């Protein structure tokens, strides 16, 4: 029946339902009900539409929208901007068009409003897809929470542009609530849930540990704070003081021996301050 309706409207441009029913031989009670159901289904699927005078017309297919790729820069109030490569001006994205994107995400957008230089308004865009997430790991203190028994608790990001909580899956170890954790993001905010879900990767330390603030920053930037075991073993084999043999063949054995003996005398007398030690060891 759908094919017959489309063919008739393509030939006649538009038609009233009664005229369409008469043309298709659907004037009987049951046939007419089936015709109305089919028309309703086609309308919901945007295959046809009703005009103001009540007549039916085939819906015009919209031309495919042109999409662009850019980087999303979030604002703490919910809206944001998308920067495009090679373009100086950013595109404004309203809070209802962010589509759960996070600051720094690579996104796909469509332009919803062009810029008007005369009015001083910027171009606006809507995010239709997230191509790549910028945040892979997060570091923070675990807050034990029984509201969601499925999780051990949550971490609140120190990034003010991220308002969503990061719920942490229950690890194999028992958590006390004082741990600073490094977690790996498994799920991102979406229409189903407006929060992150993460898995514990490492326990960085505890809130009472000395220097934990610095260590937390290093871990959040993925800066290595501990050397591998093989590097530490090799470092242990390095002598605390240079040997005379180590000087020979570098800057000349005469100068090397002279510096070595000065360094040794300095160490024995206990008069080797930081500045002097630096000067003595310049070889």
C-alpha positions as CSV (number, residue, x, y, z in Angstrom):
1,X,0.0,0.0,0.0
2,X,2.9,2.4,0.7
3,X,4.1,2.0,-2.8
4,X,0.7,2.9,-4.2
5,X,0.4,5.9,-2.0
6,X,3.8,7.2,-3.0
7,X,3.1,6.6,-6.7
8,X,-0.2,8.5,-6.5
9,X,1.3,11.5,-4.7
10,X,4.3,11.6,-7.1
11,X,1.8,11.9,-10.0
12,X,-0.7,14.3,-8.4
13,X,1.7,16.2,-6.0
14,X,-0.9,16.2,-3.2
15,X,-4.3,14.8,-2.3
16,X,-7.0,14.7,0.3
17,X,-7.4,11.4,2.2
18,X,-10.9,10.8,0.7
19,X,-9.6,11.4,-2.8
20,X,-6.6,9.1,-2.2
21,X,-8.9,6.4,-0.8
22,X,-11.2,6.6,-3.8
23,X,-8.2,6.4,-6.2
24,X,-6.8,3.4,-4.5
25,X,-10.1,1.6,-4.0
26,X,-9.9,1.8,-0.2
27,X,-13.3,3.3,0.5
28,X,-14.6,0.3,2.5
29,X,-14.6,0.5,6.3
30,X,-11.7,-2.0,6.9
31,X,-9.7,-0.8,3.9
32,X,-10.0,2.8,4.9
33,X,-8.8,2.1,8.4
34,X,-5.8,0.3,7.0
35,X,-5.1,3.2,4.7
36,X,-5.2,5.7,7.7
37,X,-2.8,3.4,9.7
38,X,-0.4,3.3,6.8
39,X,-0.5,7.1,6.3
40,X,0.1,7.6,10.1
41,X,3.1,5.3,10.0
42,X,4.5,7.1,6.9
43,X,4.1,10.4,8.6
44,X,6.0,9.3,11.8
45,X,8.8,8.1,9.5
46,X,8.8,11.5,7.8
47,X,7.9,9.9,4.4
48,X,4.9,12.2,3.9
49,X,3.4,15.3,5.6
50,X,0.1,17.1,6.0
51,X,-0.3,20.5,4.6
52,X,-2.3,23.3,6.3
53,X,-5.4,22.5,4.2
54,X,-5.3,18.9,5.3
55,X,-4.0,17.4,2.1
56,X,-1.2,14.9,1.9
57,X,2.2,15.5,0.2
58,X,5.4,13.5,0.0
59,X,8.0,14.8,2.4
60,X,11.0,16.4,0.7
61,X,14.3,14.7,1.5
62,X,16.8,17.0,3.1
63,X,20.2,17.3,1.6
64,X,22.8,15.6,3.7
65,X,24.3,18.0,6.2
66,X,28.0,18.9,5.9
67,X,29.9,17.8,8.9
68,X,33.2,19.1,10.3
69,X,35.8,17.8,12.7
70,X,37.2,19.8,15.6
71,X,38.3,20.0,19.2
72,X,35.7,20.8,21.9
73,X,36.7,23.2,24.6
74,X,34.2,23.1,27.5
75,X,33.2,25.8,29.9
76,X,32.3,25.0,33.5
77,X,28.8,26.4,33.0
78,X,28.0,23.6,30.4
79,X,28.4,25.3,27.0
80,X,31.6,25.3,25.0
81,X,33.4,26.1,21.8
82,X,34.8,24.0,18.9
83,X,38.0,24.9,17.3
84,X,38.6,23.9,13.6
85,X,42.1,23.3,12.1
86,X,43.1,26.3,10.0
87,X,40.3,28.5,11.3
88,X,40.8,31.4,13.6
89,X,37.3,31.8,15.0
90,X,35.7,29.1,17.2
91,X,32.2,27.8,16.9
92,X,29.8,28.3,19.8
93,X,28.1,25.1,21.2
94,X,25.1,25.6,23.5
95,X,24.7,23.4,26.6
96,X,21.8,21.5,24.9
97,X,24.0,20.7,21.9
98,X,27.1,19.4,23.7
99,X,26.0,15.8,23.4
100,X,28.0,14.7,26.5
101,X,31.3,15.8,25.0
102,X,34.2,16.4,27.5
103,X,36.8,19.1,27.4
104,X,39.4,18.2,24.8
105,X,37.4,15.6,22.9
106,X,37.7,15.3,19.1
107,X,34.1,15.8,17.9
108,X,32.0,15.8,14.7
109,X,29.7,18.8,14.3
110,X,27.2,20.4,12.0
111,X,26.8,24.2,11.7
112,X,23.4,25.3,12.9
113,X,23.9,29.1,12.5
114,X,26.4,31.0,10.4
115,X,28.3,34.0,11.8
116,X,26.9,37.5,11.2
117,X,29.7,40.1,11.3
118,X,27.2,43.0,11.0
119,X,25.5,41.9,14.2
120,X,28.6,40.6,15.9
121,X,27.3,37.1,16.4
122,X,29.5,34.0,16.2
123,X,28.7,30.9,14.3
124,X,27.0,28.1,16.2
125,X,27.3,24.4,16.0
126,X,25.9,21.1,17.3
127,X,28.0,18.1,18.3
128,X,26.6,15.0,16.6
129,X,29.3,12.5,17.4
130,X,32.4,12.1,19.7
131,X,35.3,10.7,17.6
132,X,37.9,10.4,20.3
133,X,37.8,11.0,24.1
134,X,40.6,13.2,25.5
135,X,40.5,11.8,29.0
136,X,41.8,8.2,29.5
137,X,42.8,8.2,33.2
138,X,42.0,10.2,36.3
139,X,43.7,10.6,39.6
140,X,41.9,11.5,42.8
141,X,40.8,10.5,46.3
142,X,38.1,7.8,46.5
143,X,34.9,8.8,48.3
144,X,33.1,5.8,49.6
145,X,29.5,5.8,48.7
146,X,26.7,3.3,49.3
147,X,24.2,5.0,47.1
148,X,25.3,2.8,44.2
149,X,26.3,-0.6,45.7
150,X,27.6,-1.7,42.4
151,X,30.6,0.6,42.8
152,X,33.1,1.2,45.6
153,X,32.6,4.9,45.5
154,X,33.5,7.8,43.3
155,X,36.2,10.3,42.4
156,X,35.5,13.9,41.7
157,X,37.8,15.4,39.1
158,X,39.7,18.5,40.0
159,X,39.2,19.8,36.5
160,X,36.4,22.4,37.0
161,X,35.2,21.7,33.4
162,X,34.2,18.1,34.4
163,X,31.2,18.1,36.6
164,X,30.2,14.5,36.3
165,X,31.3,12.0,39.0
166,X,33.6,9.1,38.2
167,X,32.3,6.0,39.8
168,X,34.9,3.3,40.5
169,X,34.3,-0.4,40.2
170,X,35.0,-2.4,43.3
171,X,38.7,-3.6,43.3
172,X,40.1,-6.7,44.8
173,X,41.5,-4.7,47.7
174,X,39.5,-3.2,50.6
175,X,39.4,0.6,50.4
176,X,39.3,2.8,53.4
177,X,38.4,6.1,51.8
178,X,41.9,7.7,52.3
179,X,43.4,6.3,49.1
180,X,44.5,8.4,46.1
181,X,43.7,6.3,43.1
182,X,44.7,6.3,39.5
183,X,41.7,4.9,37.5
184,X,41.2,4.1,33.9
185,X,37.9,5.3,32.2
186,X,35.8,2.4,30.9
187,X,32.5,4.3,30.2
188,X,31.8,7.9,29.5
189,X,28.7,10.0,30.2
190,X,25.8,9.3,27.8
191,X,22.1,9.5,27.5
192,X,21.8,6.4,29.7
193,X,23.9,7.8,32.6
194,X,25.5,11.1,33.3
195,X,28.6,9.9,35.0
196,X,31.9,8.0,34.3
197,X,32.7,4.4,35.2
198,X,36.3,3.5,35.8
199,X,38.6,0.7,37.0
200,X,41.4,1.0,39.5
201,X,44.8,1.0,37.8
202,X,47.0,1.8,40.8
203,X,46.9,3.1,44.4
204,X,49.1,6.3,44.3
205,X,49.1,6.7,48.1
206,X,47.1,8.1,50.9
207,X,45.9,11.6,51.7
208,X,48.2,11.7,54.8
209,X,51.4,10.7,52.9
210,X,54.1,13.3,52.7
211,X,54.4,14.9,49.3
212,X,51.2,13.2,48.1
213,X,50.0,16.5,46.4
214,X,53.0,16.5,44.2
215,X,52.8,12.8,43.4
216,X,49.1,13.2,42.5
217,X,49.9,15.9,40.0
218,X,52.7,13.8,38.5
219,X,50.5,10.8,38.1
220,X,47.7,12.9,36.6
221,X,50.1,14.1,33.9
222,X,51.4,10.5,33.4
223,X,54.9,11.6,34.5
224,X,57.0,8.6,35.7
225,X,57.6,9.1,39.4
226,X,59.4,5.7,40.0
227,X,62.2,4.3,37.9
228,X,62.1,0.7,36.7
229,X,63.8,-1.9,38.8
230,X,66.6,-2.5,36.3
231,X,67.5,1.2,36.2
232,X,67.6,1.3,40.1
233,X,69.9,-1.8,40.1
234,X,72.3,-0.1,37.6
235,X,72.3,3.1,39.6
236,X,73.3,1.2,42.7
237,X,76.5,0.1,41.0
238,X,77.6,3.7,40.4
239,X,80.2,4.6,43.2
240,X,79.4,7.5,45.5
241,X,82.8,9.1,44.8
242,X,84.7,9.2,41.4
243,X,87.9,7.2,41.1
244,X,91.3,8.3,39.8
245,X,90.9,5.8,37.0
246,X,87.7,7.4,35.9
247,X,89.6,10.7,35.3
248,X,92.3,9.3,33.1
249,X,91.9,9.6,29.4
250,X,89.2,12.3,29.6
251,X,90.6,15.7,30.3
252,X,94.2,14.7,30.7
253,X,95.6,12.5,33.5
254,X,97.5,15.4,35.1
255,X,94.4,17.6,35.5
256,X,92.3,14.5,36.3
257,X,94.6,13.4,39.2
258,X,94.8,17.0,40.5
259,X,91.0,17.3,40.6
260,X,90.6,13.8,42.1
261,X,93.0,14.6,45.0
262,X,91.3,18.0,45.6
263,X,88.0,16.3,45.8
264,X,89.3,13.6,48.1
265,X,90.9,16.3,50.4
266,X,87.7,18.3,50.4
267,X,85.7,15.2,51.5
268,X,88.1,14.2,54.3
269,X,88.2,17.7,55.8
270,X,84.4,18.0,55.7
271,X,84.7,21.4,54.0
272,X,83.0,20.6,50.8
273,X,79.9,22.8,50.6
274,X,77.3,22.6,47.8
275,X,78.9,25.3,45.8
276,X,82.5,24.1,46.3
277,X,81.5,20.5,45.6
278,X,80.1,21.7,42.3
279,X,83.2,23.6,41.4
280,X,85.5,20.7,42.4
281,X,83.6,18.2,40.3
282,X,83.7,20.2,37.1
283,X,86.0,17.9,35.1
